Amino acid sequence: MVRAVWNGKVIAESDETVIIDGNHYFPADAVRPELLRPSTTTTVCPWKGRASYHTLIVDGKENRDAAWYYPNPSSAASAVAGRVAFWNGVKIEDDGGPVRRRSFLDRFRGDDQTTSESAEHAHTGPAPVVDLTDATFFDSLDGHATIVDFWAPWCGPCKALHPIFDHLAHHHADDQVHFARVNVDENPGVASGLGVMSIPTLLLCDAHGNEVDRIVGLPDRRALDQFVGRAAAVARSGLSAS
């Protein structure tokens, strides 16, 4: 069971929290509404959308804007719809109960996957994803289809995509299909040359280094599976963008 506690009172309690960026998002019906007062404060997250806030009032004490939620989250952050998170001194207690916590990545893996299945298919060691630079990028594309993840350290959706991309690489990387990354902050030349204007961007290149397809933004699992499937088809057929 996960609890949000402030001023000695349990504000919210649930076994069905969703974890994004290290924050537990509680179902709205797991939060005690009598302890919340609407706030006029709003903020904007670059990838989740515009957040609204509640002020907590417990035994006469006020914790301004200590709870937040996304009334209309972006499609990339749809997992937080109808959920509330806390900060500003609110303590999150997790007793490690039997129900598996849902992370943001669960919506890519599928909700019917059990903990034992996750362990059975788990991989250890580094994922077969190669970090490319402006100097090595084009030479690294010859002879195989390559899926390239363009990202930056400050990009929330990029960081959310990394473990999913690693998981795909573990299962699908071989001599014919390679997986790679380019940090656009450190390697702006290749990103600019390929017209990568937004991140994350996934680029599919054929065995000759020609672009075949791209995805801009954080894709869902179906789009990723289709993209990997196309990479395999490109590798088999020698398909070129020309």
C-alpha positions as CSV (number, residue, x, y, z in Angstrom):
1,M,0.0,0.0,0.0
2,V,1.2,3.5,-0.9
3,R,0.2,6.4,1.3
4,A,0.6,10.2,1.0
5,V,1.0,11.7,4.5
6,W,1.1,15.3,5.7
7,N,0.7,16.9,9.1
8,G,0.1,13.4,10.6
9,K,-2.9,12.6,8.3
10,V,-3.2,10.2,5.5
11,I,-4.1,12.3,2.4
12,A,-4.3,9.4,-0.1
13,E,-3.9,5.7,0.0
14,S,-3.8,3.2,-2.9
15,D,-2.2,0.0,-4.2
16,E,-2.8,1.3,-7.8
17,T,-0.4,4.2,-8.1
18,V,1.3,5.1,-11.4
19,I,5.0,6.2,-11.1
20,I,6.3,8.9,-13.5
21,D,9.5,10.8,-13.0
22,G,9.7,9.3,-9.5
23,N,6.3,10.6,-8.4
24,H,3.4,8.4,-7.3
25,Y,0.2,9.4,-9.0
26,F,-2.8,8.3,-7.0
27,P,-6.3,7.6,-8.4
28,A,-8.5,10.5,-7.7
29,D,-10.9,8.4,-5.7
30,A,-8.1,7.4,-3.4
31,V,-7.5,11.0,-2.3
32,R,-9.5,12.5,0.6
33,P,-11.4,15.4,-1.1
34,E,-12.3,17.1,2.2
35,L,-8.5,17.9,2.7
36,L,-8.2,19.6,-0.7
37,R,-8.9,23.2,-1.7
38,P,-8.7,24.2,-5.4
39,S,-5.9,26.6,-6.3
40,T,-5.6,29.0,-9.2
41,T,-2.0,28.0,-9.8
42,T,-1.1,26.3,-13.1
43,T,2.2,25.2,-14.6
44,V,3.2,23.6,-17.9
45,C,5.3,20.4,-18.3
46,P,6.9,20.2,-21.7
47,W,5.7,16.7,-22.3
48,K,2.8,16.1,-19.9
49,G,0.8,19.3,-20.5
50,R,-0.7,21.9,-18.1
51,A,-1.0,21.0,-14.5
52,S,-3.5,22.3,-12.0
53,Y,-3.1,22.4,-8.2
54,H,-4.8,21.8,-4.9
55,T,-3.8,23.3,-1.5
56,L,-3.9,20.8,1.4
57,I,-5.7,21.9,4.6
58,V,-5.2,19.5,7.6
59,D,-6.2,20.5,11.1
60,G,-6.1,24.1,10.2
61,K,-2.7,24.0,8.7
62,E,-2.3,24.9,5.0
63,N,0.2,23.5,2.5
64,R,-0.2,25.6,-0.6
65,D,-0.2,23.9,-4.0
66,A,1.0,20.6,-2.5
67,A,-1.1,18.4,-4.8
68,W,-1.2,18.6,-8.6
69,Y,-3.0,16.9,-11.5
70,Y,-3.3,17.1,-15.2
71,P,-6.9,17.8,-16.3
72,N,-6.0,17.2,-20.0
73,P,-2.7,15.4,-20.1
74,S,-0.9,14.9,-23.4
75,S,-1.3,11.5,-25.2
76,A,2.3,10.7,-24.1
77,A,1.3,11.1,-20.5
78,S,-2.2,9.6,-20.7
79,A,-1.3,7.3,-17.7
80,V,-1.8,10.2,-15.3
81,A,-5.3,11.1,-16.4
82,G,-7.6,11.2,-13.4
83,R,-4.7,11.0,-10.9
84,V,-3.2,13.2,-8.3
85,A,0.5,13.6,-7.1
86,F,2.0,15.3,-4.1
87,W,5.1,17.3,-3.1
88,N,6.2,20.1,-0.8
89,G,6.7,18.1,2.3
90,V,4.0,15.4,1.7
91,K,5.7,12.1,2.6
92,I,5.1,9.1,0.4
93,E,5.1,5.8,2.3
94,D,5.3,2.5,0.4
95,D,5.0,-0.6,2.6
96,G,5.9,-2.8,-0.3
97,G,2.6,-4.7,-0.4
98,P,1.8,-7.5,-2.7
99,V,0.2,-5.5,-5.5
100,R,2.7,-4.5,-8.2
101,R,3.2,-0.8,-8.6
102,R,2.5,0.5,-12.1
103,S,5.2,2.5,-13.7
104,F,4.8,4.7,-16.7
105,L,6.5,2.0,-18.8
106,D,3.8,-0.5,-18.0
107,R,1.5,0.9,-20.7
108,F,4.2,0.0,-23.2
109,R,4.7,-3.5,-21.9
110,G,1.0,-4.3,-21.5
111,D,-1.1,-4.4,-18.3
112,D,-1.6,-8.1,-18.4
113,Q,2.1,-8.9,-18.0
114,T,2.7,-10.4,-14.5
115,T,5.7,-9.9,-12.3
116,S,6.9,-13.5,-12.9
117,E,6.6,-13.0,-16.7
118,S,8.7,-9.8,-16.4
119,A,11.3,-11.7,-14.5
120,E,11.3,-14.6,-16.9
121,H,12.0,-12.3,-19.9
122,A,14.3,-9.9,-18.1
123,H,17.7,-9.3,-19.5
124,T,20.9,-8.4,-17.7
125,G,23.9,-6.4,-18.8
126,P,24.0,-3.4,-21.1
127,A,21.5,-3.2,-24.0
128,P,23.0,-3.5,-27.5
129,V,22.5,0.2,-28.2
130,V,25.5,2.1,-29.7
131,D,26.1,5.7,-28.9
132,L,26.9,7.6,-32.2
133,T,28.5,10.9,-32.7
134,D,28.8,13.5,-35.5
135,A,32.1,11.8,-36.5
136,T,30.9,8.2,-36.4
137,F,27.3,8.5,-37.4
138,F,27.3,7.8,-41.2
139,D,30.1,5.2,-41.1
140,S,28.1,3.2,-38.6
141,L,25.1,2.8,-40.8
142,D,26.6,0.8,-43.6
143,G,25.5,-2.8,-44.1
144,H,22.5,-3.1,-41.9
145,A,19.2,-1.4,-41.1
146,T,19.6,1.0,-38.1
147,I,17.0,2.5,-35.8
148,V,18.5,5.7,-34.3
149,D,17.1,7.4,-31.2
150,F,17.8,11.2,-31.2
151,W,17.6,12.5,-27.6
152,A,18.9,15.0,-25.0
153,P,19.5,14.6,-21.3
154,W,17.0,17.3,-20.3
155,C,14.1,15.8,-22.3
156,G,11.6,13.9,-20.1
157,P,10.0,11.9,-23.0
158,C,13.5,10.9,-24.2
159,K,14.3,9.5,-20.8
160,A,11.0,7.7,-20.6
161,L,11.8,6.1,-24.0
162,H,15.3,4.9,-23.1
163,P,14.4,1.7,-21.2
164,I,11.7,0.8,-23.7
165,F,14.2,1.3,-26.6
166,D,16.8,-0.8,-24.7
167,H,14.2,-3.5,-24.2
168,L,13.4,-3.6,-27.9
169,A,17.1,-3.7,-28.7
170,H,17.6,-6.7,-26.4
171,H,14.9,-8.6,-28.2
172,H,15.4,-7.5,-31.8
173,A,19.0,-6.4,-32.4
174,D,21.0,-8.7,-34.6
175,D,23.5,-8.6,-37.5
176,Q,20.8,-7.2,-39.8
177,V,19.1,-4.6,-37.5
178,H,21.1,-2.3,-35.2
179,F,19.9,0.2,-32.6
180,A,21.8,3.4,-31.8
181,R,21.5,6.8,-30.0
182,V,22.6,10.3,-30.7
183,N,22.7,12.9,-28.0
184,V,21.8,16.0,-29.9
185,D,23.3,18.4,-27.3
186,E,26.7,16.8,-27.8
187,N,26.3,16.1,-31.5
188,P,24.2,18.9,-33.1
189,G,25.8,18.5,-36.6
190,V,24.2,15.2,-37.6
191,A,20.8,16.2,-36.0
192,S,20.8,19.5,-38.0
193,G,21.9,17.8,-41.2
194,L,19.1,15.3,-40.9
195,G,16.5,17.9,-40.0
196,V,15.8,16.6,-36.5
197,M,13.9,19.5,-35.1
198,S,12.1,17.8,-32.2
199,I,13.0,15.1,-29.7
200,P,12.7,12.3,-29.2
201,T,12.9,11.4,-32.9
202,L,13.4,7.8,-34.1
203,L,15.1,7.5,-37.5
204,L,15.1,4.3,-39.6
205,C,18.0,4.0,-42.1
206,D,18.6,1.3,-44.6
207,A,21.9,-0.5,-45.2
208,H,23.2,2.4,-47.3
209,G,22.5,5.0,-44.7
210,N,19.4,6.4,-46.4
211,E,16.4,7.5,-44.3
212,V,13.4,5.2,-44.8
213,D,11.1,6.4,-42.0
214,R,10.9,8.4,-38.8
215,I,8.8,8.9,-35.7
216,V,8.7,12.3,-34.0
217,G,7.7,12.4,-30.4
218,L,7.1,9.6,-27.8
219,P,5.4,6.7,-29.6
220,D,3.1,4.1,-28.1
221,R,4.0,0.4,-28.1
222,R,2.1,-0.4,-31.2
223,A,3.9,2.3,-33.2
224,L,7.2,1.0,-31.8
225,D,6.5,-2.6,-32.8
226,Q,5.5,-1.5,-36.3
227,F,8.7,0.5,-36.6
228,V,10.9,-2.4,-35.5
229,G,8.9,-4.6,-37.9
230,R,9.6,-2.3,-40.8
231,A,13.3,-2.2,-39.8
232,A,13.4,-6.0,-40.1
233,A,11.6,-5.8,-43.5
234,V,14.1,-3.2,-44.7
235,A,17.0,-5.4,-43.6
236,R,15.6,-8.5,-45.4
237,S,14.7,-6.7,-48.7
238,G,17.5,-4.2,-48.9
239,L,14.8,-1.5,-49.3
240,S,16.3,2.0,-50.0
241,A,14.7,5.4,-49.7
242,S,16.0,6.2,-53.2
